[in-house]
């Protein structure tokens, strides 16, 4: 019998991939190439290897600590309730930083891509509209949300798959491999790591996956290794299409200029890539907000969130209305007070690593 109000394993994998594959894959090949040269594509593999023990710990936690609540549940059962409380707050605060970063990134690109100016470029207005759209989309049923997330994830993967599919035709003479660059590859890891945050999102929504928590382990691993392969091949493809020096100067989004197309076609493809980056960031924001709202809702059900009685109220689709709009309000206030992406980027790394560390400890103690 079909489980109502649940999403499939495939949809869960796509949601995790969606959160991971945001703007980072288009932004980070350039600084990685500056540091690691012709071997900079290996930075994704190195970062994946460094993260693997963390991946194992988080995925294992979903098996040995069943039940709703994500990191709160893992650390509460593996250590104590205080650790669970602290881990979940750190995770929530970290991803509030991610949501804030993505809103600011999307607003910046809307102005630069669409040429918005005057009234429509007003930061208060744009921030409000973006957050309101995301909040309204979160009111939809989880089944419909999973379809939207899955469909747009596939769309935003198209530029990546396009590069992966054609780069072999550009191999042979574009780049010369300098083995001295290998020593610098580990220095690219901090950039690559940001591209993997979100692999654990299935842990928070594990109770919404058909088959229960047993499917979280599969979803985490499938999404993580699929994204690692896509990142590595895409970056390797860029090096072959553009050459390392051009990648250093122009960045990943400029690869259409080096496809050998006429200027008109190259411009069309470049515009398409620009909108794909926007779609990628917007869909990642949607996935992050879903995870944050679910986290807040889990907190409210435990009675450990202010005004928990109201936050557990749901609409006809079982979506937490007040938690959704509270999340939007918090993100709006944060980015209006501190409109700097680097601040929220740092908060993301700090909050998520605290949650990971406590979860690893919980699994090791178990």
C-alpha positions, 0 to 999 in steps of 0.5 A, a space after each residue: 500500500 502506498 504511504 500517504 504524505 511520503 516521498 520516494 527514495 529517488 525523490 529523497 536523493 534528488 532533494 539531497 543532490 539539490 541542496 548540495 548542487 547550488 552555486 558552488 559548483 559554478 563559483 569554485 572551479 575558478 579559485 580551485 584552478 588558480 590554486 591547483 592548476 591542471 590537477 585542481 579537479 582532484 580537489 573534489 575527490 580529496 574533499 569527498 575522501 576527507 568527508 567520508 568518515 563524516 558521511 559514514 557517521 551521519 549515515 550510520 546514525 540514521 540506522 542506530 538511532 531510529 525516529 524523528 528529529 534528525 540530529 537532535 534525536 541522534 545526539 540525544 540517544 547517543 550522548 544526552 538530551 543537552 547534546 541533542 538540543 545543542 546539535 539541533 540548534 547548531 544545525 538550524 543556525 548553520 542552515 539559516 546562514 545558508 538560506 541567508 547566503 543564497 537569498 543574497 546570492 540570488 538577489 545579486 545575480 537577479 540584478 546583474 543578470 536581468 539588469 534590475 534597477 530602481 524600485 525593483 532592485 531595492 534590497 528590501 523589496 527583492 529580499 521580501 519577494 524571494 522569501 515570500 515565494 519560498 515560504 508559499 512554495 513550502 505550504 504545498 504538500 510534501 509530494 508536490 514539493 518533492 516533484 518540484 524539487 526533483 524536476 528543477 534539480 534535473 533541469 539545473 543539472 543539464 549544464 553540468 551534464 552538457 559539459 560532461 558529455 562533450 568535453 572528450 571532443 576537446 581533449 588533446 592539447 588544450 592543457 599540459 599536466 604539470 605534476 608540480 601542481 599536485 602539491 597544491 591540490 589539498 589547498 583547494 579542499 576548503 572551496 570544494 567542501 562547501 559544495 558538499 554541504 547538504 548531503 545530510 538533509 535526508 536525516 532531517 526529513 527521514 521520517 518523510 521517506 517511504 520505507 522509513 529511516 532505513 532508507 536514509 542510509 541509502 539516500 545519503 550515500 547515493 546522493 553523495 557519491 553521485 555529486 562527487 562524480 558530477 563535480 569531478 567530471 564537470 571540473 575536468 571538462 571545463 579544464 579541457 574545454 577552456 584551458 586552465 588559464 582561461 578558467 582562472 581568468 573567466 570562471 566556469 560560467 564563461 565556458 560557452 565562449 570556448 566551444 568554438 560556436 559563433 558569437 551569437 550561439 555562444 551568447 545564447 548558451 552563456 545566457 542559458 548558463 546564467 539562468 541555470 545558475 540562478 535556478 540552481 541557487 533558487 532550488 537549493 534555497 527551496 531545499 534548505 528552507 524545507 530542511 530548516 522548516 522541518 527542523 523547526 517543526 521537529 523542535 516544536 513537537 518536542 516542546 523545546 522551541 518558543 511558542 511550540 503550541 503554535 508552531 505545530 499547527 499545520 495546513 490541509 497538506 500537513 505543512 507547518 504554517 507558522 514554522 514556515 513563515 517564522 523561518 522566512 521572517 528570521 531569514 529576512 531579518 538576518 540579511 537586512 541586519 547583515 547583508 554580507 554573504 561571507 558572514 553567513 557562509 562562515 556561520 554555515 560552516 561553524 553550525 554544520 561542523 558542530 552538528 557533525 562532530 556531536 553526531 560522530 561522537 554519538 555514534 562512536 559512544 554507541 
